[in-house]
């Protein structure tokens, strides 16, 4: 592509500050931005980024169709919510307009195993309008490609086990609430944990209805199985509340999380496969105490056993850089809803993004 890649930013919260800056630093440009927050609508994105004005003001999502039709971006970065049902409207709009889209919605990483209805609908529209929809972010490398690369150097695998923790304070109120942060243990049991105390048949029925609430690792396990050529025969998850012995202040929730209440949750997803390889992954998202930090640890068991640990990853920046570096892959992809497992390895972009677009 001879011109700059044109990007629309949907959602201009904490993480968008990084994606928009990274877009400019990678030789692309933001041509439109949208939000539902009255406090930022009308602001120049340069102000939101903490720099000079860019001449692009944040529009209301109510005007998104008109603005997108006028600005004609090549791709939209959707950074709003964590579930497919919550980003469905934005992704559908992009698909209908033939605009490629990449989202940090965690379920969107591999949504076919948790909400096939929305996934198939988006796939059908995107194929008709010749664009690509996908999900990416931190998990693209640290819960996905990193593990598949280790697997590539292993002779025999019996089990893959992973755990990753992150501070919900860094990602906004929607994510914090999705993790049950701030709930009493009784409310956590009712609103979060009880969802998975059901049979496989009951869970599948809920999935088919589009009403399932997957933890992040539910979709990661699906992605890993797809990448490694495994066929999942059964999958289950268990959500356990996390607590702390003292009160913790949460600026994101705007409240004090009382001692003994849920600071967030641990979600463990276990997948069994036809090939005999078990994938067991855990994500721990919570309001951190002062001495806690992000950690990512995975072990591939077999011949040989291999463990990799990443302490204190800059999860927010890594998420945003992964999304921006994925842009050429999305633009070069086949049409439809395409998980990044089918797009090849995520690479560092030393040149302007348009130079990687066919």
Residue pairs with C-beta under 8 A, 6 or more apart in sequence:
1 331
1 354
1 355
1 357
1 358
2 354
3 354
4 27
4 28
4 29
4 352
4 353
4 354
5 23
5 27
5 28
5 29
5 74
5 75
5 327
5 328
5 331
5 353
5 354
5 357
6 28
6 29
6 31
6 71
6 72
6 73
6 74
6 75
7 23
7 28
7 29
7 30
7 31
7 73
7 74
7 75
7 76
7 77
7 327
8 30
8 31
8 32
8 33
8 34
8 68
8 71
8 73
8 75
8 76
8 77
8 99
9 16
9 19
9 20
9 23
9 30
9 32
9 33
9 34
9 45
9 76
9 77
9 79
10 33
10 34
10 61
10 64
10 76
10 77
10 78
10 79
10 80
10 90
11 34
11 35
11 78
11 79
11 80
12 20
12 33
12 34
12 35
12 37
12 40
12 45
12 48
12 58
13 35
13 37
13 79
13 80
13 172
14 170
14 171
14 172
14 316
15 79
15 104
15 171
15 172
15 316
15 319
15 320
16 33
16 48
16 77
16 79
17 48
17 49
17 50
18 316
18 317
18 320
18 321
19 77
19 79
19 320
19 323
19 324
20 30
20 33
20 45
20 48
20 49
21 49
21 51
22 320
22 321
22 324
23 29
23 30
23 77
23 324
23 353
24 30
24 54
26 324
26 325
26 327
26 349
26 352
26 353
27 351
27 352
27 353
27 354
27 355
28 327
28 352
28 353
28 354
30 45
30 54
30 56
31 56
31 71
31 72
31 73
32 56
32 59
32 67
32 68
32 71
32 73
33 45
33 56
33 57
33 58
33 59
34 58
34 59
34 60
34 61
34 63
34 64
34 67
35 41
35 58
35 60
35 61
36 60
36 61
40 48
40 58
41 58
41 59
41 60
42 57
42 58
43 57
43 58
44 53
44 54
44 55
44 56
44 57
44 58
45 54
45 56
45 57
45 58
46 52
46 53
46 54
46 55
46 56
47 53
48 58
59 67
61 90
64 90
64 93
65 93
65 97
68 76
68 93
68 94
68 97
68 99
69 97
73 99
74 99
74 100
74 331
75 99
75 100
75 101
75 102
75 327
75 330
75 331
76 90
76 94
76 99
76 100
76 101
76 102
77 101
77 102
77 103
77 104
77 323
77 324
78 87
78 90
78 91
78 94
78 101
78 102
78 103
78 104
78 105
79 103
79 104
79 323
80 86
80 87
80 90
80 103
80 105
80 174
81 87
81 105
81 174
82 105
82 106
82 107
82 174
82 175
82 178
82 216
83 105
83 107
83 115
83 178
83 213
84 105
84 107
84 108
84 111
84 114
84 115
84 118
84 119
84 210
85 115
85 118
85 210
86 105
86 174
87 103
87 105
87 108
88 118
88 122
90 101
90 103
91 101
91 103
91 108
91 122
91 133
92 121
92 122
92 125
94 100
94 101
94 131
94 133
95 101
95 122
95 125
95 126
95 129
95 131
95 133
96 125
96 129
97 129
98 129
98 130
98 131
99 131
100 131
100 132
100 133
100 330
100 331
101 131
101 132
101 133
101 134
101 330
102 133
102 134
102 135
102 136
102 323
102 326
102 327
102 330
103 133
103 134
103 135
103 136
104 135
104 136
104 137
104 319
104 323
105 135
106 135
106 137
106 139
106 216
106 219
107 114
107 115
107 135
107 214
107 216
107 218
107 219
108 134
108 135
108 219
109 135
109 136
109 137
109 139
109 140
109 144
109 216
109 219
109 220
109 223
109 339
109 340
110 135
110 219
110 220
110 222
110 223
110 226
110 339
110 341
111 118
111 119
111 135
111 219
111 337
112 119
112 120
112 222
112 337
112 339
113 207
113 214
113 218
113 219
113 221
113 222
113 232
113 235
114 207
114 212
114 214
114 218
114 219
114 222
115 207
115 210
115 212
116 207
116 208
117 208
117 209
117 210
118 210
119 337
120 337
122 133
122 337
123 133
123 336
123 337
126 132
126 133
126 335
126 336
126 337
127 335
127 336
129 335
130 335
131 335
132 330
132 331
132 333
132 334
132 335
132 336
132 337
132 338
133 336
133 337
133 338
134 326
134 330
134 333
134 337
134 338
134 339
134 340
134 343
135 219
135 339
135 340
136 322
136 323
136 326
136 340
136 346
137 319
137 322
137 323
138 166
138 313
138 315
138 318
138 319
138 322
139 216
139 220
139 223
140 322
140 326
140 340
140 346
141 318
141 322
141 346
142 164
142 296
142 310
142 313
142 318
143 162
143 164
143 216
143 217
143 220
143 223
143 224
143 281
143 296
143 298
144 220
144 223
144 224
144 227
144 340
144 341
145 227
145 345
145 346
146 298
146 308
147 160
147 162
147 224
147 298
147 300
148 224
148 227
148 228
150 298
150 300
150 306
150 308
151 157
151 160
151 228
151 300
153 306
154 300
154 302
154 303
154 304
154 306
155 302
155 303
155 304
156 302
156 303
157 277
157 300
157 301
157 302
158 276
158 277
158 278
158 301
158 302
159 277
159 278
159 279
159 280
159 300
159 301
159 302
160 224
160 277
160 278
160 279
160 280
160 281
160 298
160 299
160 300
160 301
161 279
161 280
161 281
161 298
161 299
161 301
162 217
162 280
162 281
162 282
162 296
162 297
162 298
162 299
163 281
163 282
163 283
163 284
163 295
163 296
163 297
163 298
164 281
164 282
164 283
164 284
164 294
164 295
164 296
164 297
165 283
165 284
165 285
165 286
165 292
165 294
165 295
165 296
166 283
166 284
166 285
166 294
166 315
167 285
167 286
167 287
167 288
167 292
167 294
167 315
168 175
168 176
168 179
168 181
168 252
168 264
168 285
168 286
168 287
169 176
169 250
169 251
169 252
169 287
169 288
170 315
170 316
171 252
171 316
172 252
173 252
173 253
175 285
176 182
176 250
176 252
176 253
176 264
176 287
177 253
178 213
179 192
179 264
179 265
179 285
179 286
180 187
180 188
180 191
180 192
180 239
180 241
180 262
180 264
180 265
181 250
181 253
181 257
181 262
181 263
181 264
181 285
181 286
181 287
182 250
182 253
182 255
182 257
182 261
182 262
182 287
183 191
183 192
183 241
183 261
183 262
184 261
184 262
185 241
185 243
185 260
185 261
185 262
188 241
188 262
188 265
189 241
192 239
192 241
192 262
192 265
193 238
193 239
193 240
193 241
195 212
195 213
195 239
196 203
196 236
196 237
196 238
196 239
198 206
200 234
200 236
203 212
203 236
206 212
214 237
215 237
215 239
215 265
215 267
215 269
215 283
216 267
216 283
216 285
217 237
217 267
217 268
217 269
217 281
217 282
217 283
218 235
218 237
218 267
218 269
220 269
220 281
221 232
221 235
221 269
221 271
221 279
221 281
222 232
222 235
222 271
223 339
223 340
223 341
224 230
224 279
225 231
225 232
225 271
225 273
225 279
226 339
226 341
226 342
227 341
228 277
230 273
230 274
230 275
230 277
230 279
231 273
231 274
231 275
232 271
232 272
232 273
233 272
233 273
233 274
234 271
234 272
235 269
235 270
235 271
235 272
236 269
236 270
237 267
237 268
237 269
237 270
238 267
238 268
239 265
239 266
239 267
240 265
240 266
240 267
240 268
241 262
241 264
241 265
242 262
242 263
242 264
242 265
242 266
242 284
242 286
243 259
243 260
243 261
243 262
243 263
244 257
244 259
244 263
244 287
244 289
245 259
246 259
246 289
247 256
247 257
247 258
247 259
248 256
248 257
248 263
248 287
248 288
248 289
249 256
249 257
250 256
250 257
250 287
252 287
253 287
257 263
257 287
263 286
263 287
264 284
264 285
264 286
264 287
265 284
265 285
265 286
266 282
266 283
266 284
267 282
267 283
267 284
268 280
268 281
268 282
269 279
269 280
269 281
269 282
270 278
270 279
270 280
271 278
271 279
271 280
272 278
273 279
293 311
293 312
294 311
294 312
294 313
294 315
295 309
295 310
295 311
295 312
295 313
296 309
296 310
296 313
297 307
297 308
297 309
297 310
298 307
298 308
299 305
299 306
299 307
299 308
300 306
300 307
322 346
324 349
324 353
325 346
325 347
325 348
325 349
326 340
326 343
326 346
327 353
328 349
328 353
328 356
328 357
329 340
329 343
329 344
329 346
330 343
331 357
332 356
332 357
332 358
333 342
333 343
340 346
349 356
